[in-house]
Amino acid sequence: MATIPITKRGAEKLKEELHRLKTIERPAVINAIAEARAQGDLSENAEYEAAKDRQGFIEGRIQEVESKLSAAQIIDPTGVDAGGKVVFGATVKLEDEESGDAVTYQIVGEDEADLKLGLINVSSPIARALIGKEEGDTAEVQAPGGLRRYEVVGVSYI
C-alpha cells in the first residue's frame, strides 16, 4: 500500500475522529440497537433498521480512518527545509497576475483539504503547478475559467 502524505495537524484530526467514533458514536449506536430490539418485532421496526444502518456507517468509517492512519506519512511543515521551494506542507502566498488579488494556500493531504480555510489538496491542479516553484516564479494553472497565472510572492513552512 502506498503512503499517503498528511500534515501533523491532519493526522491529529483523524486520530480525534477515530477516538470519537470508538468511544462515543459506536457505544451510542449499540445502545440504540439494544433499545430497538427491546421493542419486539424487528421486521417492521424502523428504529432498528436506522440504528443498524448507522452502525454500518460508523464501522466503515472506523476502518477507513484506521487504514488512512496506517498508510499515512506524517509530515510536520515546521520541520521542512526545502530551501524556499514549494513542497508538501508549505504555505504559499500568491498574486493573481491578471487581477492582482492575493491569496494564501497551504498544500495538504486529500483528507485535510478545505478551500475555505486555504488548505488545498496536493493533487489539485493549482498545487501541482506550484510544487517546485520558488518566490518570484510564475505558476500557470489551467482553471475551469481558462489559464490563470500566479506569481509566488512568498513560501513559508508553518
C-alpha positions in Angstrom: 0.0 0.0 0.0 1.4 3.4 -0.9 1.9 6.0 1.7 -0.4 9.0 1.9 1.2 12.3 2.8 -0.6 14.2 5.6 0.4 17.1 7.9 0.8 16.6 11.6 -2.4 18.6 12.2 -4.3 16.5 9.7 -3.2 13.3 11.4 -4.2 14.7 14.8 -7.7 15.4 13.4 -8.0 11.9 12.1 -6.9 10.4 15.4 -9.5 12.6 17.2 -12.2 11.4 14.8 -11.2 7.8 15.4 -11.3 8.3 19.1 -14.8 9.9 18.9 -16.1 7.2 16.7 -14.9 4.4 19.0 -15.7 6.0 22.4 -18.9 7.9 21.7 -20.5 7.0 18.4 -20.1 3.2 18.5 -21.5 2.8 22.1 -24.4 5.1 21.3 -25.4 3.1 18.3 -25.1 -0.2 20.2 -27.4 1.2 22.8 -29.9 2.4 20.1 -29.9 -1.2 18.6 -30.5 -2.7 22.0 -33.4 -0.3 22.7 -34.9 -1.1 19.3 -34.6 -4.8 19.9 -36.4 -4.5 23.2 -39.4 -3.2 21.3 -40.1 -6.6 19.9 -40.8 -7.4 16.2 -37.7 -6.4 14.2 -39.2 -7.0 10.8 -41.2 -3.7 10.9 -39.0 -1.7 13.3 -37.8 1.5 11.6 -35.6 2.5 14.6 -33.8 -0.9 14.5 -33.1 -0.5 10.7 -31.9 3.0 11.1 -29.6 2.1 14.0 -28.2 -0.9 12.0 -27.6 1.4 9.0 -25.8 3.9 11.3 -23.7 1.1 12.8 -22.6 0.0 9.4 -21.6 3.6 8.5 -19.7 4.0 11.8 -17.8 0.7 11.4 -17.0 1.5 7.8 -15.7 5.0 8.8 -13.6 3.4 11.6 -12.0 1.0 9.1 -11.4 3.9 6.6 -9.7 6.2 9.2 -7.6 3.3 10.6 -6.5 2.4 7.1 -5.6 6.1 6.3 -3.6 6.4 9.5 -1.7 3.2 8.9 -0.7 4.3 5.4 0.0 7.9 6.5 3.3 9.6 6.1 3.1 12.3 8.7 4.9 15.5 7.7 5.4 18.4 10.1 5.7 21.5 7.9 7.7 23.3 10.6 10.4 20.7 10.2 10.6 21.0 6.4 13.6 22.8 5.0 13.1 22.9 1.2 15.3 26.0 0.7 12.4 28.2 -0.3 10.8 25.8 -2.7 7.1 24.9 -2.7 6.7 21.4 -1.3 4.0 19.4 0.6 3.0 21.3 3.7 4.3 24.7 2.5 2.2 27.8 2.9 2.3 29.8 -0.3 1.4 33.4 -0.9 0.3 34.1 -4.4 -0.8 37.0 -6.5 -3.0 36.6 -9.5 -1.1 38.4 -12.3 -4.4 39.4 -14.1 -6.4 40.8 -11.2 -3.7 41.5 -8.6 -5.7 39.5 -6.0 -3.5 38.0 -3.2 -4.3 34.5 -1.9 -2.6 32.2 0.6 -2.7 28.4 0.4 -1.2 25.6 2.4 -0.6 22.4 0.4 -2.0 19.5 2.4 -3.2 15.9 2.0 -6.5 14.9 0.5 -8.4 14.4 3.8 -7.4 17.9 5.1 -8.2 20.0 2.0 -10.7 22.8 2.6 -10.5 25.7 0.2 -12.4 28.0 2.5 -9.6 27.6 5.1 -6.9 28.0 2.4 -6.0 24.3 2.5 -5.5 22.8 -1.0 -5.1 19.1 -1.9 -1.5 18.2 -3.0 -3.0 16.6 -6.1 -5.1 19.6 -7.1 -4.2 21.4 -10.4 -3.0 24.5 -8.5 -0.9 22.6 -6.1 0.7 20.5 -8.9 1.5 23.8 -10.7 3.1 25.2 -7.5 5.3 22.3 -6.4 8.9 23.0 -7.0 8.4 26.8 -7.6 10.2 29.4 -5.6 9.5 33.0 -4.6 9.4 35.2 -7.7 8.4 32.3 -10.0 5.2 32.2 -12.0 2.8 29.2 -12.0 0.3 28.6 -14.8 -2.9 26.8 -13.7 -5.5 25.5 -16.1 -8.7 26.6 -14.2 -12.3 26.0 -15.4 -12.4 29.7 -16.4 -9.2 29.3 -18.5 -5.5 29.7 -17.9 -4.6 31.6 -14.7 -1.1 32.9 -13.9 0.0 33.3 -10.3 3.3 34.8 -9.1 4.7 33.2 -6.0 5.1 36.1 -3.5 6.2 34.0 -0.5 6.9 30.5 0.7 6.9 29.5 4.4 6.8 26.3 6.4 4.5 26.9 9.3 
